[in-house]
Amino acid sequence: MTYEVLARKWRPQRFEDVVGQEHVTKTLLNAVKTDRIAHAYLFVGSRGIGKTSIARIFAKTLNCQSTEGAKPCCKCDSCKEIADGNSLDVFEIDGASNNGVEQVRELRETVVYAPSRGPYKIYIIDEVHMLSSGAFNALLKTLEEPPPHVKFMFATTEPEKILPTIISRCQRFDLRRISTPKIVERLQLIADDDKINVTQDALLAIARGAEGGLRDAESAFDQLISFCGSDITEEDVLAVFGLVSRETLDNLGFAVLQGDIPTIITLISGLDDGGKDMQRLAMELMSYFRALLICLSIEDPSAALDLTDSQLTTLKSHASHTNTSKVLRVITFLEQAIDKMRYALSRRVLLEIALVRSGKAAVTVSLDEILGQLNELKKNMTSAGVADFSKKNSDSEDVKKKVIEEVKQPKEEVADDFVEPIDEKQESDDYVEMFPKISDGDALVRLQNNWSAIIENVGSSNPLIMSALHDSKPKEVNESTVLIEVDKEFKADIESLSQIRHRQAIEYALKDEIGSDIKVSFKVSEEPIEHNLGIFKEQPPSFDQQEMVVENNAEPIIAEQVNKKVRTPREWVRDVPEVKNVLEVFNGMITDIR
């Protein structure tokens, strides 16, 4: 007896045999039961999911000589002839080889003749999108108003290529890709019938490689039986079809999430040496990160993913180590690599570079995370200041409690012999000046003595103008303006220093030094200016470093005033590394502290 491949041997013969297309089979059965049979049907879907099989079963149902409750009996001569493909009333036409106007003209001439055996003459045209525009147009009139005994059934994988005028004359059914569990179930049924010992992991690997096509899965299973005999394992499936095991795929994906570059290179090298298809591997990695994205986005991902419980558990564990934005960045790199692989000479190199970039992106701190950390620092700044002060100035729990209680007292209860009253402006604005008001002459001396430190301060927030200030010095200070002279050899720098953003950076640095708002202006110096080379003079102690001596009879209300002190921009850059890093990365400067 001639051997029959599994895909033909197990081809569905009744509607209940069709896997995963219940929404189509139920509609057709109800149409037969209620005698609401249309004159044309269009079945749409990817390869190997049952389009032509459903058309054949429907044709058998319509022409069956002894229908069993709107189902074909599969025993009468009509059913057997349709199943064998030699029925005189059912014509199966290949749209790819009969796509011209002449073939359609012949079809139009034959539709007028009555069927020889059954009630209907049925035309099944496979891959109907291959018909030419002329052939479609020649079919229009016949398709819209065929004789009562004629039914058309079309099958296609590319409905977008069919003329809208054709689609509008048909009842359209979109078939779904078959889920992995249902493919595994059908393969297990075949294995039990043929007495094949196959592991569940092997069936899962076959189903994963079929990508929703049952016919592809059955053909692959048939090939494996020829290769391995009656005992099939997952290793056999991976070796024959060049697939990657789920465990290896999970390890590679997790290495990308962790930014583990050595592991990524090692795994890719091993897979390439094993003959794995790099483009298919990239697609499987894309599916892995898509599943990871679903785990991060919905509470119950099992409904949207065709995975076993153990695979889902592993995926959820990996999802706990990342977030949505990082996964999306990785998917973007993979998408670009897959798009370029069609033209690449070395797909391995392209994939390695994409995964290394993905690994770097997966562990890089995003701007949103930086801003979140800064906001958290801002929220905790006040409470942290109170905690630091209590730690430095209390020797026991009793003293801490006393300070807290006295700080909570109303300001009216401050003792008359308080050492130094607090200015009303300071109380209202919650601000303690860094330095007291000084005269213009003293301000000029102060600026000249500390000019190198001021240059460093400006450079920490705006490095672009640091070199220009090295060849300058403050010349005059009045109530609202500081005049800065620039060496005549570098007078071209004045244009850069006068830009609004650069001018503001200098003004903020001068405000830190003088203690009041100040404007700057520039002019060319008539004499050479000594270049400032970064030997910075000692700065006055910061507020945190100044000792505060409190007499025994002084009220602890001083603690409240100490904690009202806010950091200057220079202190933020000096004391908080996160702020300094943000300014350096984005070439920014501090304009306001709230």
N, C-alpha and C positions, 0 to 999 in steps of 0.2 A: 504494500500500500504506500502511495506517495506521501511523504512527510508534509505536514501542514504547519506553517509557522504559528506561534502563539497568538500573534495579533489577529490572524484570520480565524484561527480555531476558536478564540474566545470573543469574537466579534458579537455584539449584542444582537439578539434575534427578536426580543420583545422589549416593550417600553420599560418594564421593571428591571431589565438587565443593564440599562444605560446607567452609568455611574456619574453622579454629581450634577445632573441636568434636570432635576425634578420639576423646576419651574417651566420647562419646555414640554416635557412629556405629559404633565398634568393638563396643560392647556390644549394639546392636541387630542388627548383622550376625551376631554369634555366637548371639544368641537365635533368629534365623531358621535358622541352620545346625543348631543342636541341637534345634530345635522346642520351645523353652521360651518361648513367646509369652504374655505376661500379658494379662489382660483390660482393663487400664486403665493409661495412662501419663500422667505430668504433666511437662511441659517448662517450666522456670523460667529466667528471665533478663531482661535489659534489652532495649530495643527494637532491632530490626534486626540480631540476631545469629544468626537461623536457627531459631527455635522452630517456627513454622508450616511452614517449608520441610522440616525434618526429619520432621515429622508426615506431610506429603504424600509424601515419599520412602518412608517406612516403609509408608504405605498402599499405594503402588504396588508395593512389594516383596511385601506380603502377598497382593495380588490380581493380580499379574502372571501372564499366561497362558504366558509362556516365560521363566521366571527364569533368569538367567545366574549360577550360583554364588552364590545368595542375594542377587543384585543385580537390580534391575528392568531390563528390556530397553529401556524407553522407546520401543518400536516397536509393541507390540500395542495393540489397541483400548482395553483397560482402562487402560493407562499413559497413552495420549493423552487419554482422557476425564478421568482424574484431574488431569492437568496443565492441561487446559483448564477444569476446575472444573464439568463437567457429567456426572459419573459418577452412575449411579443407586444405586451401592452405597457411595459415600463422601459423607457430608454434612458440609459446613463451616458451622458455626453461629457467629454473632457473639453472644458472651455479653452484650454491652452492650445489644443490642436484643431479645434473647430471654431475659430474666432473670426471668420470672415463673413462677409455679406452673403456669399454663395451658400454657405452651410445654413445660415438662418433662413434663406429663401427656400431651401429644401425642407426645412422644418415646418415652415408655414404651409407648404403644399401637402404635408402628411397629416397635419392636425385636423383636417376636415373629415378624415376617414374615421369611422367608428372603431372602438376597441374590439379585438378578436375574441376575448374570453371574459374579462371582468367589466365592471360598470364604467371604469375610467381608463383613459390613456394618459400616462404620467411621464413627464419629461424631467429628469434629474440632471441639472447642469452643474458640474463641479468646477471650482475655481472660475466662477462666472465673471469675475473682474477682468479676466484675460480677453474677453470679447472686445473687439474694436468699437469705436464710436459709431461707425456705420452699421455694424451688426446690431448694436443696441437699438439704434434708431429704426432699423428694419423690424425689430421685434416688438416695438412699442404697441402698435395697434393690436397685434395678436395677443399680447400679454394683457392688455386692458380689457378686451372683449373676446376671450377665447370661446370656442364651442363648449356647450355644457358638459361634455364628456372629457374635457382636457384639463389637467392640473399641471402647474409648473412648480418645481422645487429647486431652488438655487442654493449653492453653498460657496462661501468665500472666506478667505482670511484677510482680505483688504477691502472692506466696504467703501472706503473713501474713494476708490477708483471706479465705483459704479455710478452711472448717471443718476442724479436725484429723481429724474422722471421714471426710472426703472424702480427705484426703492419705494417711491410713493404708490406704486401699483401692487406692492407685495405686503404681506404680513411679516414683519421682521422679528426674529428671535436671536438674542445675543447669548451665546453659550459661554459658560464660565470655565476658567482653568480649574482642573480637578485638584482638590486639596491633597496634601501629602498623606494624611491618615487614610483617606479613601483609596489612594493608589496602593499604599502598603496593604490594606485589607484585600484588594483584588489580587495583588501579587501573592499574598499568603494563600488565598483560595486556589490559585493556579498551582502553587508549590505543593499544597496538600493533595491536589488531584493527581499530579504527576509524581508524587512521592519524592520531592526534592527537599533536602535538609538545608535550610537557609536561616542565618541569624537575623534577628530583628534589626541590628545595626546595618547589615548588608541591604535589607529591604529599604531602610531609610535612606541610605546612600543612593540607591537606584532611583527612588522617588524624588530625591533632591536634584539629581542630575536630569530627570525628565522635565522639570520646570512646568508641571501642571498638565503634561500630555500623557495620557494613559497608553496610547499606542507606542510612544517612545519608550516608556517604561517596560512594556511587554517585549518590545524588540530587544532592549538591553538585557532583560532577564533571559530571553532565548539565547542570546550570544554568550552569556555567562554560563548557562547550562552546558553549552558546547565546549567551553573553555575549561570548566572546573568539574563537570560531572554532576553528581547528585549532592555534593557537599559544597556550600558556598559561604564564604565569610566576608566581612567588610574589607579586609585587605585585598581580597580578589577583585572586588568591585573597584576599589581605588586604583589597583594596578592596571586593570583592563581599560578603564575609561579616563584615567588621568585626573581623577577627582582628588580633593583634599579632605582628609578626615575632619569631622566636626571638632575634635579635640585640638588638632593643629590649628584650625581656623580660629578657635577661641583663644588659644595661646598667642597667636600672631596679633589678633585684635587687641588683646589685653596689653601686649608689649607696646603697641602704638599708643594706647591710653596712658601708659606709664612713662612714655618717652624713652623706653629701653632700646636704644639704637643697636647695641651689640646683638641683642636677641633677635631684633628685626632682620639684621643682615644675615645672621646664622640660619634662621628659619627659611628665608627666601633662597639662600644658597642651597640648602638641602632640598627644597621643593623643586628648584630648577634642575639640580643634578638628577632628581628622580623623574624628570621628563614631564612635570606638570605644566599645563598651559597657563602662562602668566596672565593672559587676558581673562580667562575664565576665573582665575584666582582673584583678580581685581574685582570682577563682578560678584563673586561670593563674599568678598570683604565688604563690598557695598551693601549686600543683603544683611551682613552681620551688623553693620553700623545702623542700617535702617531699623533692624529689630531692636537695637540698643536705644535708638531714638524713641521708638514706640514705648519701650519700658519706662523711659524717663517722662513720657508725656501722658500716659493713661494709667489708671490704678490697676486694671485687669487686662494685661497685654495678651493673655492666652487666647482671647477671642479673635485677635487680629494677627496672631502668629501661628504657623503650622509647625510647632515644636513640641517635643516630649517634655514631660515634667522635669527631668534632670537637666535638659538643655535650657529650659526656662529659668530654673534655679541658678544655673551658671551665669546666664545673661543678666539676671537681676543683681547678682553679686558684682559683676563688672560695672553695671550702671551706677552702683553706689560710689564708684571711684571717679566719676566724671560728672559733667553737666551738659545741658542741651547745646549751649553755644560752642563748646569744644567739639562735640560730635559733629555739628554742622560744618565746622571748619575742616575736619577730617574728610567728610563726605565731599566737600568742594574740591579738595586736592585729588581725591580718587576719581571724581567725575572728570576732571581735567586730564588725568593720566589715561583713563579709558578712552577718551575722545582722541588722544594722540597716538594710542597704540596701533591704530590701523596703518599708520605711516612710519612707525618706528622700526629701525633696524634691529635694535635690541630691546625687547619688551621687558626683560629682567631689569636692565638699568633704569628704564623709565619708572617701573613699579617701585624699585628700591628708593629712588629719589623721592617719589611721591610719598612713600611711607615714612621716610626719614623726616620730610617736611611736616607730615601729619603728626609724627611723634613730637616734634618741636612745638607745633601749634597746640597739641593736647596738654602740654605742661606749661605753656606760656600764660602768664597772668594777663587777663583782658582788662581793658579800660574800665568796664563796668565793675570788675572786682576791685580795682584800685580805688575807684570812687566810693565803693561800698566800705572799704577799709578806712578811708579818710572820713566818711560820715560817721563811722563807728568811733573813731578817735575823737571827733568833734563832740559826740554825745557824751563820751566818758571823760572829757577833759576836765570839767569842773569837779566831778566826784574824785577823779584821780588826784587833783591838786589838794583837796581836803585830806585824802588818805596819806599823801606824802608829807604834808605838814604835820599831821598827827604823829606819824612814825618818827619824824626827826625831832620833835619837840616834846615828846611825852616819854617818861621813863616807866610808867606803870599804868594799869588800867584805870586806877582812880583818877590820875591826872588827866587822862583822855576824857573821862566822863565830865570832869569839872570844866575843861575847856569847851566841850560841846554845849554844856548847859549855859555857860556864860556868853558864848557866841550867840545863842538864841535870844538873849535878853534884848529888849528894845534899846535903840540908840540913845533915848533920853536918859538912860540910867548910867551913862558913861561918867566915870569919876571926874571931879573938877581938876584934880591934879594930874590928869592925863598928860603924858610927856609932850606929844606933838599933835595938836588937833588936825583932823582931816578936813581938807578943803571941801566946800559944798559941791563944787563942780566934780570933784573926784567921787563923792558919794552918789551923785545923780548919774554920772556916766559910767560907773563901775570901772574906772580906769586910773591906774597909777603911773605917772610919767616916769620914763626911764631916767631922765636927768632934769634938774631944776632949770628954770629960765636963766639964760646967760646972755651977756652983752654981745654986741656985734664983734667987738675986738677979740673977746675971748672965744667966740664961735669960730672966727677965722683961724686963730692959733690952734684951736682944737681940730679943725678940719685939716690944716696943714700937717699937724703932727700925726694924724691918723689917716692920711690920705691913702696909704697903701692898703690899710685894712678896709677902707670904704670901697676901694677898687675890687678887693676880693669879695666883699659883700655883694656888689653889683654883679660881679661875674658869676656868683653862685646862682643868681636868678636869671641872668641874661648874659651868657658867655660871649655873645657876638661882639659886645662893645668893650669887653675887658681890655683887649690889646690897645684900643684907641685911647682909653683913659690912662694908660701907662705913660703917655707922653703929654700929660697935662698936670695942672695944679690949681687949687683955688686961689684967686687973687683978691677978691673983695667980697664982703658980706654986709648986707644991710638988712632992714627989717623983714623983707620978703623975698630977696633975691641973692643968689650966690653967683658971682662971676667967675667962670673957669677959663683959664688961658690954656691954649693948645700950642705946642711947639710949631713954629712956622714951617719946619721941614715936613710936618704931617698935617698941614692945615686942611687937606682934603678930608680928614676924619671929621671935621666939624659938621659936614652935611649928614653923615651917618649918625653922629651924636644928637643932632637936632630933630631926628625923626621922633614922632610922638611917643611910640612905644619905648624907645631907648631913653628919651628924656624923662618919662615917668619912672623908669627903673632907677635912674640916678636920683631923682627927687625923693623917692621912697627911702633910698639908702641915706641921703642927707638928713631926712626927717628922723631916722633912727639915731643919728649922731647928735643933732642939735636939739631935738625934742619938740619941734614945731614945724608946721607946713612951710615949705620953701619952694621957690622956683629957681631954675637955672638958666643962665645965658652963657654964650661962648664967644671968645674972640681969639685972634692970633697973637701969640706972645712975640714981643720984639727981641727977647733974649732966649737963648737955648734953654731947654728944661731938662733937668736930669731925669733919666729914665727910671721909673719905679720898679725895682726888681724883687718885690715880694718879701723883703725882710721887714716884717710888720712889727710895729711897736706895740708894746703891751697895752691892752685895752683896759678900761676901767672895769672893775668887777661887775658882773651882771647882778640883777636884783636877787637871784637865787643864791649868789655867793656872798652877798653883804650880810654881815652879822647884825642881828637885831638884839640889843640889850634891853631887857625889860626889868625894871626894878620890882622889888617884892610887892610894893603897894600899887603897881600899875595894873590896869584891868586887862584881862586876856582878850579884849575886843580887838587888839592888834591882830590876832589870828584872822579875824574876819577881813581886815584890810589887806593882809598879806595874800590871802586867797583871792582877793579881787584883782590882783595883778594879772595882766595878760601878756603873752609872749609877743615880742616884736617880730617882724618878718625875718630878721637876721637870726633870732633865736629859734624860730620854727625850722629854718634850714639847718642850723647847727645841731639842734637837739633831737630832731625827728627825722630819721633816715628816710622814712617813706615819703615825706614831703620833698626832701632833697632829690630823691630818685625821680619823682613825678616831674619836678621842674627841669631836670636834666633831659628826661626822655622827650618831653613835649616842648622844650625850649621856652618855658613859661616864666612867669614871675608872680609874686604874691601882691595883689592889689588891695585886698581887704581882709580883715579878720573879724569874724562875728561869733 
